[in-house]
Amino acid sequence: MSSASRLSYADKLILAPMVRVGTLPMRLLALDYGADIVYCEELIDWKLLRSKRRENDVLGTVDYVDQSDGSIIFRTCPREKPSVVLQIGTCCPERALKVAKLVEQDVAGIDVNMGCPKEFSVKGGMGAALLAQPDKAQQILTALVQGVGLPVTCKIRILPEPGETLRLCRALAATGIAAIAIHGRTRDERPQHANHDSIIKAVAQELHIPVIANGGSKEIDCYDDIAAFKQRTGCSSVMLARAAQWNCSVFRPRGKAPLDDVIVAYLRYAVQYDNPPGNTKYCVQNMLRDLQDTPRGKQLLETQTLEQMCAVWQLGDYCRREQLRLKELGLQGRREVVPASLEPRLKRRKLGDGDGDDVTELQCAFIRNLYRADTDLPKTQLLLWARRNGAGQPAYTTVQEDKLFKSVVLLDGKKYSSSYWEKNKRWAEQGAALVCLWALGVVSLEALVKDGCIL
């Protein structure tokens, strides 16, 4: 049976595509709590096309890796394959089809974003810009429907006049798409404006394909509210964004789970699937909302690593054990990713091994929030040590490959560097200084491990 026949959009609860929120941990959590279909965040076509597909045997995932900086653009796993829809940001039928072909074996459906009002999307001819270009929108959908064996959908916003919205939806439905999701606000309206449920209902009554209602989060606080929204709009299915972002258990028929339980479950997935700390923190902050001003919320704001975040919810030991286990299995952490242009000729080094142009290296990360003031930073500490000990001025040499940086500090005729590549020059220099401080005995290995600089 094909993927297209398996995925149905009738009578479904759906996690909406959300920027920075719709990553793998949140999608799996939504499925746990009762969502039927989960959309990933919008992914721009050209960004996916410069990625490389890799099967990650350690995590049991499929990763689409940006070849310029090693970052994960899209990560998925077998558990969600029957339910995950990849949303494309595109303005080009040819690129859209190339992306769909690239990911076809790993997802259950393809969606085209035709509603995002953000300046980046609109200026690029994507998102809500397509609402004013129905011919191009039709071309993109037609190319996808005819070119891939997956169900194709699109997500739009309403137009200022109800009649315009109906005409647009008829034209889009005529391309053969499997369903259409409608956010009941115009491109200029924001969450504080009322959702136009009556316009969504008019479209649902008109079209022969499933219509998915979106935009009702202001009135949705529990499972019963979802049913009420579905009834008001007369739609086949309901798609939730902010209501799910705040507490993903809103999909649960027996009622929402306590927020702390939801956060703990989310953090476990974040650790299990090596989710980036910045993304993890952003998602938890969105769950806490006003609770960010509480003692626990303030603790979270001070964190930077996954282990630090987990410790706020008494999961620090679990995180540490799991990260060590994954590392022993051979997981290459985000900080160990090297530029694609260097990957074939680099070799793994042991902790503290010094070779290659007589550089002392350590797998040691610079974590900015460990330092309260600029005077505490490793570079400042090293400069002060050098002056006190007559060792001369530390000199930094930084190289850039693709979008990553690596720095070497020269002090008293010896060179020191972190083996990690960083995303900016400043952090690369701080990492090199930190390794030098360790080699000089100013900072102990035990302290670096305790602070999470070394896993």
Secondary structure, 3 states (H helix, E strand, C coil): CCHHHHCCCCCCEEECCCCCCCCHHHHHHHHHHCCCEEECCCEEHHHHHCEEEEEECCCCEEEEEECCCCCEEEEECHHHCCCEEEEEECCCHHHHHHHHHHHCCCCCEEEEEECCCCHHHHHCCCHHHHHHCHHHHHHHHHHHHHHCCCCEEEEEECCCCHHHHHHHHHHHHCCCCCEEEEECCCCCCCCCCCCCHHHHHHHHHHCCCCEEEECCHHHCCCHHHHHHHHHHHCCCEEEECHHHHHCHHHHCCCCCCCHHHHHHHHHHHHHHCCCCHHHHHHHHHHHHHHHHHCHHHHHHHCCCCHHHHHHHCCCHHHHHHHHHHHHHCCCCCHHHCCCCCCHHHCCCCCCCCEECCCEEEECCCCCHHHCCCHHHCHHHHHHHHHHHCCCCCCEEEEEEECCEEEEEEEECCEEEEECCCECCHHHHHHHHHHHHHHHCCCCCHHHHHHCCCCC
